[in-house]
């Protein structure tokens, strides 16, 4: 079963600042996540994961019940804990957003 992959606008804005080479890697990761959303490293919870691109990390949430992967952030190692903590705070909001995406498709 394939998953739908969505990214938050804030992620898209950050991604557009990256060099073309890194953007193409991210596009390949999106395709990979459609087939297997659990390829990245698990963070604090099974559904919360990261995928590394050199010194950067892509953070995403997997919603098995909705068959959705939601890309929520990109950041470096320096701010990793801060980024993770912020994502955890917004778990519920991200879940509601994923549900709205699921209902609209």
Order of alpha helices (4+ residues) and beta strands (2+ residues): beta-alpha-alpha-beta-beta-beta-beta-alpha-alpha
